[in-house]
Amino acid sequence: MNDFLCVDIGGSHCRRAYVGSDGRLRDKLTFSTPKDFATIESQLSDWLQWEKGLDSLGISIAGAYIPQEERLWIPNAFHEQTLPNRKRLEQKLGVRVFVSDDRMAGAIGEGWMGMAQSEQDYLYLIMGTGLGLGVVSGGRPIAGSHGLAGSIAWNRVSKEHEPLERILSGPGIVQQYQRTTGTDLNDAPSIFESDRMKTDFSAKAVIDHFSEVLGTLLGRLTNLLDPSLIVLAGSVSKQWNHFEERTRMALKTQLSPMLGVPTIVVSRLMDDACLLGMAKVQMMALKP
């Protein structure tokens, strides 16, 4: 069996790899997301031509895929641009095209080759340029009636709070800090480092708030979905050791007395999870 071409289109970066049926990735490439989707279409065509024998393509997108309309929506990258639907991509590229949002693709990848390999009920929370949740229940990814399950970016933990993406994403952390201090710092890891060094009270306030909101969210999701495992992904999750204690404290205040705290881990696959997920989607759809 040939390898599978998989592409992950994120809000700030894109990733490409050819993935084998054994989960091995080769010829990985990471590049800044272009300003127009036509550039990506041209690149997809080139990659399909370079690798002979490919008859399918898997695309993971940071946004939403609407299956009823076969429509792609990638707001953090292409804003109001009208994107081609899946069928048009197939016609232009000459291969079968499979599309999923990054929430579901990443969750499938974790279940195949990552931290959730032995799990039937788990959550995959992305905290990066944006915010999204992949849900697997009874071993099956949950897409919802419109393919939008897990679109939690617009949720609020209370009416006094901003939408979750403005608090829990990397850009959201930066914006919170900028509003507090009036500085133009645009690097979330530096804010975590300032809090770690205990030299910046504004950084501490931002990360305290972040941790409280995240813990509240995880507690409510645990009550609602009863996962055995929560996998954290995205650039912000790399700081988990720093905000874990504060997050767990907030989580416990939300839990049903019948539930314990689920296992919470940071993805080892990170950016590869979506690529692996789209390879698995192609394998399952194309198997004899």
C-alpha positions as CSV (number, residue, x, y, z in Angstrom):
1,M,0.0,0.0,0.0
2,N,1.3,3.5,-0.9
3,D,1.8,6.1,1.8
4,F,-0.9,8.7,2.3
5,L,-0.5,12.4,1.6
6,C,-1.8,14.4,4.6
7,V,-1.9,18.1,5.1
8,D,-2.9,20.1,8.2
9,I,-3.9,23.7,7.5
10,G,-3.6,25.8,10.7
11,G,-4.3,29.4,11.5
12,S,-0.6,30.3,11.4
13,H,1.2,27.3,10.0
14,C,0.6,24.4,7.6
15,R,2.1,20.9,7.8
16,R,2.5,18.2,5.3
17,A,3.7,14.6,5.4
18,Y,3.5,11.3,3.7
19,V,2.2,8.8,6.2
20,G,2.7,5.0,6.0
21,S,0.1,2.4,7.1
22,D,2.5,1.8,10.1
23,G,2.2,5.4,11.2
24,R,5.6,6.5,10.1
25,L,5.9,10.0,8.7
26,R,8.3,11.1,6.0
27,D,9.1,14.2,4.1
28,K,7.6,16.4,6.8
29,L,7.3,20.0,5.9
30,T,6.1,23.0,8.0
31,F,5.5,26.4,6.5
32,S,3.6,29.6,7.2
33,T,0.0,29.5,6.2
34,P,-0.4,31.4,2.9
35,K,-2.7,34.5,2.7
36,D,-4.8,32.9,0.0
37,F,-6.1,29.4,-0.4
38,A,-5.2,29.2,-4.1
39,T,-1.6,28.9,-3.1
40,I,-2.4,25.8,-1.0
41,E,-4.3,24.3,-4.0
42,S,-1.3,24.7,-6.2
43,Q,1.0,23.1,-3.6
44,L,-1.4,20.2,-3.2
45,S,-1.3,19.6,-6.9
46,D,2.5,19.6,-6.9
47,W,2.8,17.2,-4.0
48,L,0.4,14.7,-5.6
49,Q,2.5,14.8,-8.8
50,W,5.8,14.3,-7.0
51,E,4.6,11.2,-5.2
52,K,3.5,8.6,-7.9
53,G,0.6,6.3,-7.2
54,L,-1.4,8.5,-4.8
55,D,-5.1,8.3,-5.3
56,S,-6.3,10.2,-2.2
57,L,-5.5,13.2,0.0
58,G,-6.4,13.9,3.6
59,I,-6.8,17.6,4.8
60,S,-7.2,18.7,8.4
61,I,-8.3,22.3,8.9
62,A,-8.3,24.6,11.9
63,G,-11.9,25.6,11.7
64,A,-14.8,23.5,10.5
65,Y,-15.8,21.2,7.8
66,I,-19.6,21.2,7.0
67,P,-20.3,17.8,5.5
68,Q,-23.8,18.6,4.3
69,E,-22.3,21.4,2.1
70,E,-18.9,19.8,1.8
71,R,-17.7,23.2,2.8
72,L,-14.3,24.3,4.4
73,W,-14.2,27.1,6.9
74,I,-10.8,28.3,8.2
75,P,-11.5,31.7,9.8
76,N,-8.1,32.3,11.5
77,A,-6.3,31.9,8.2
78,F,-8.5,33.0,5.4
79,H,-11.1,35.1,7.2
80,E,-13.9,35.9,4.8
81,Q,-12.4,34.2,1.7
82,T,-14.8,31.8,-0.1
83,L,-13.0,28.5,-0.1
84,P,-13.6,25.6,-2.6
85,N,-15.7,22.8,-1.4
86,R,-14.5,19.2,-1.1
87,K,-16.0,18.1,-4.4
88,R,-14.4,21.0,-6.3
89,L,-11.0,20.1,-4.8
90,E,-11.5,16.5,-6.0
91,Q,-12.3,17.7,-9.5
92,K,-9.2,20.0,-9.6
93,L,-6.8,17.5,-8.1
94,G,-8.0,14.3,-9.6
95,V,-8.0,12.3,-6.4
96,R,-10.4,11.5,-3.6
97,V,-10.2,14.2,-1.0
98,F,-11.0,13.6,2.7
99,V,-11.5,16.6,5.0
100,S,-11.8,16.9,8.7
101,D,-11.5,19.7,11.3
102,D,-8.3,19.5,13.4
103,R,-10.3,18.6,16.5
104,M,-11.5,15.3,15.1
105,A,-8.3,14.6,13.1
106,G,-6.1,15.1,16.2
107,A,-8.3,12.9,18.3
108,I,-8.2,10.1,15.8
109,G,-4.5,10.4,15.5
110,E,-4.1,10.2,19.3
111,G,-6.3,7.1,19.4
112,W,-4.2,5.4,16.6
113,M,-0.6,6.3,17.6
114,G,-0.7,8.6,20.6
115,M,-1.6,8.8,24.3
116,A,-5.2,7.5,23.8
117,Q,-4.4,4.2,22.1
118,S,-6.1,2.0,24.7
119,E,-8.9,4.5,25.5
120,Q,-12.5,4.4,24.4
121,D,-13.7,7.7,26.0
122,Y,-11.4,10.6,25.8
123,L,-11.1,14.3,25.0
124,Y,-8.5,16.1,22.8
125,L,-8.2,19.7,23.7
126,I,-6.3,22.0,21.3
127,M,-4.9,25.3,22.8
128,G,-2.8,27.0,20.2
129,T,-3.6,29.8,17.7
130,G,-7.2,28.8,18.3
131,L,-9.2,26.5,20.6
132,G,-11.1,23.3,19.9
133,L,-12.2,20.1,21.4
134,G,-12.2,16.6,19.9
135,V,-14.6,14.1,21.6
136,V,-14.3,10.3,21.3
137,S,-17.1,8.3,23.0
138,G,-17.3,4.5,23.0
139,G,-14.3,4.5,20.6
140,R,-16.1,6.7,18.0
141,P,-15.3,10.3,17.2
142,I,-18.3,12.5,17.8
143,A,-19.0,14.9,14.9
144,G,-22.5,16.2,15.7
145,S,-25.4,16.8,13.3
146,H,-23.5,19.6,11.5
147,G,-19.9,18.3,11.9
148,L,-19.3,21.1,14.5
149,A,-19.1,19.1,17.8
150,G,-16.3,20.5,19.9
151,S,-16.5,24.1,18.7
152,I,-16.0,25.5,22.1
153,A,-14.1,28.7,21.2
154,W,-17.2,30.9,21.5
155,N,-18.4,29.4,24.8
156,R,-18.1,31.4,28.1
157,V,-17.7,30.0,31.6
158,S,-19.9,32.9,32.8
159,K,-21.5,36.0,31.4
160,E,-18.7,38.1,32.9
161,H,-16.0,36.2,31.0
162,E,-15.0,36.6,27.4
163,P,-15.3,33.7,24.9
164,L,-13.0,30.9,25.8
165,E,-10.7,31.4,22.8
166,R,-9.8,34.9,24.0
167,I,-8.6,33.4,27.3
168,L,-7.2,29.9,26.6
169,S,-5.4,30.4,23.2
170,G,-1.9,31.7,22.7
171,P,-3.1,35.0,21.1
172,G,-5.8,35.2,23.8
173,I,-3.1,35.1,26.6
174,V,-1.1,37.8,24.8
175,Q,-4.2,40.0,24.4
176,Q,-5.1,39.6,28.1
177,Y,-1.5,40.6,29.1
178,Q,-1.4,43.6,26.7
179,R,-4.7,45.0,28.1
180,T,-3.4,44.6,31.6
181,T,0.0,46.2,31.1
182,G,-0.3,48.3,27.9
183,T,2.8,46.7,26.5
184,D,3.1,45.2,23.0
185,L,4.5,41.8,24.1
186,N,3.3,39.2,21.6
187,D,4.8,36.0,22.9
188,A,2.8,33.8,25.2
189,P,5.7,31.6,26.3
190,S,7.4,34.8,27.6
191,I,4.4,35.5,29.7
192,F,4.5,32.0,31.2
193,E,8.2,32.5,31.9
194,S,7.6,35.8,33.6
195,D,5.0,34.2,35.9
196,R,7.4,31.3,36.5
197,M,10.2,33.7,37.6
198,K,7.7,35.5,40.0
199,T,8.9,38.9,38.8
200,D,5.8,40.1,37.0
201,F,2.5,40.4,38.9
202,S,0.6,41.1,35.7
203,A,1.8,37.8,34.2
204,K,0.7,36.0,37.4
205,A,-2.8,37.6,37.2
206,V,-3.2,36.5,33.5
207,I,-2.0,32.9,34.1
208,D,-4.0,32.6,37.3
209,H,-7.1,33.6,35.3
210,F,-6.2,31.3,32.5
211,S,-5.8,28.4,34.9
212,E,-9.1,29.0,36.7
213,V,-11.0,29.2,33.4
214,L,-9.3,26.1,32.0
215,G,-9.9,24.1,35.2
216,T,-13.6,25.2,35.2
217,L,-13.9,24.1,31.6
218,L,-12.3,20.7,32.1
219,G,-14.4,20.1,35.2
220,R,-17.6,20.8,33.3
221,L,-16.5,18.7,30.4
222,T,-15.8,15.9,32.7
223,N,-19.3,16.1,34.3
224,L,-20.8,16.2,30.8
225,L,-18.8,13.6,28.9
226,D,-17.2,11.4,31.7
227,P,-13.9,10.9,29.9
228,S,-11.2,8.5,31.2
229,L,-8.5,10.7,29.6
230,I,-8.0,14.3,28.5
231,V,-5.1,14.9,26.0
232,L,-3.9,18.5,25.8
233,A,-2.4,19.6,22.5
234,G,-1.3,22.8,20.9
235,S,1.5,25.3,21.8
236,V,0.0,26.4,25.0
237,S,-0.3,22.9,26.4
238,K,3.5,22.6,26.4
239,Q,3.4,24.8,29.5
240,W,1.2,22.3,31.4
241,N,3.8,21.6,34.1
242,H,3.6,25.3,35.0
243,F,-0.2,25.7,35.3
244,E,-1.2,22.1,36.1
245,E,-1.6,22.6,39.9
246,R,-3.8,25.7,39.6
247,T,-5.9,24.1,36.8
248,R,-6.5,20.9,38.9
249,M,-7.6,23.0,41.8
250,A,-10.2,24.8,39.7
251,L,-11.3,21.5,38.1
252,K,-12.1,19.9,41.4
253,T,-14.4,22.7,42.4
254,Q,-16.7,21.7,39.4
255,L,-16.7,18.0,39.7
256,S,-19.7,15.8,40.5
257,P,-19.1,14.0,43.8
258,M,-19.5,10.7,41.8
259,L,-16.6,11.5,39.5
260,G,-12.9,11.6,40.0
261,V,-10.4,13.7,38.1
262,P,-9.6,12.0,34.8
263,T,-6.1,11.4,33.7
264,I,-4.7,14.5,32.0
265,V,-1.7,14.3,29.7
266,V,0.1,16.4,27.2
267,S,0.2,15.0,23.6
268,R,3.5,13.5,22.6
269,L,2.5,13.6,18.9
270,M,1.6,17.4,19.0
271,D,1.5,18.6,15.4
272,D,1.8,15.1,14.0
273,A,-1.6,14.0,15.5
274,C,-3.7,15.7,12.8
275,L,-1.5,14.3,10.1
276,L,-1.8,10.8,11.5
277,G,-5.5,11.2,12.0
278,M,-6.0,12.0,8.3
279,A,-3.9,9.0,7.3
280,K,-6.1,6.8,9.5
281,V,-9.3,8.4,7.9
282,Q,-8.0,7.5,4.4
283,M,-7.0,4.0,5.5
284,M,-10.4,3.2,6.9
285,A,-12.3,4.7,3.9
286,L,-10.2,3.0,1.3
287,K,-9.7,-0.4,2.8
288,P,-11.0,-3.3,0.7
